[in-house]
């Protein structure tokens, strides 16, 4: 996917640095799809936890991806996110009607169900917000 940063030259949207910039990637993807008449939204994952004393606290996600920088040999490529945002669209499924799919090229080359997307982020994902366009 490419975008025009304002100078008339289209450049590729960088998905090879997933550690930062997810909000901008989701926004640019949303605007690009909007240009061609495709409805989309943005989806955000947050990790809110409640301890035994019912106190709430935010916990960072442990994200596993081959694009994680500077990973020692033998270690799983991992980094932390405080939150994460991606693009989402409704897809017509013959057997079940419309279903939400997440387009997050920093984590997958294919559209993901919300559950598969959250599973790629962390096992501890607690909250998802879907932001309409």
Long-range contacts (C-beta under 8 A, 24 or more apart in sequence): 1-28, 1-29, 1-32, 1-105, 3-28, 3-31, 3-32, 15-67, 15-105, 15-106, 16-67, 17-67, 18-63, 18-65, 18-67, 18-68, 18-79, 18-106, 18-107, 19-68, 19-69, 19-79, 19-81, 22-81, 22-84, 22-85, 22-86, 22-106, 23-85, 25-86, 25-87, 25-105, 25-106, 26-85, 26-86, 26-87, 29-87, 29-103, 30-87, 30-133, 33-87, 33-89, 34-133, 38-89, 39-89, 39-90, 39-133, 40-87, 40-88, 40-89, 40-103, 40-133, 41-87, 41-88, 41-89, 41-130, 41-131, 41-132, 41-133, 42-85, 42-86, 42-87, 42-88, 42-130, 42-131, 42-133, 43-85, 43-86, 43-87, 43-88, 43-100, 43-102, 43-114, 43-117, 43-128, 43-129, 43-130, 43-131, 44-83, 44-84, 44-85, 44-128, 44-129, 44-130, 44-131, 45-83, 45-84, 45-85, 45-117, 45-118, 45-121, 45-125, 45-127, 45-128, 46-83, 46-126, 46-127, 46-128, 46-129, 47-83, 47-122, 47-124, 47-125, 47-126, 47-127, 48-126, 48-127, 49-124, 49-126, 58-82, 59-124, 61-121, 61-122, 61-124, 61-125, 62-122, 63-107, 63-120, 63-121, 63-122, 64-120, 65-106, 65-107, 67-106, 81-121, 84-121, 86-117, 88-114, 88-130, 100-130
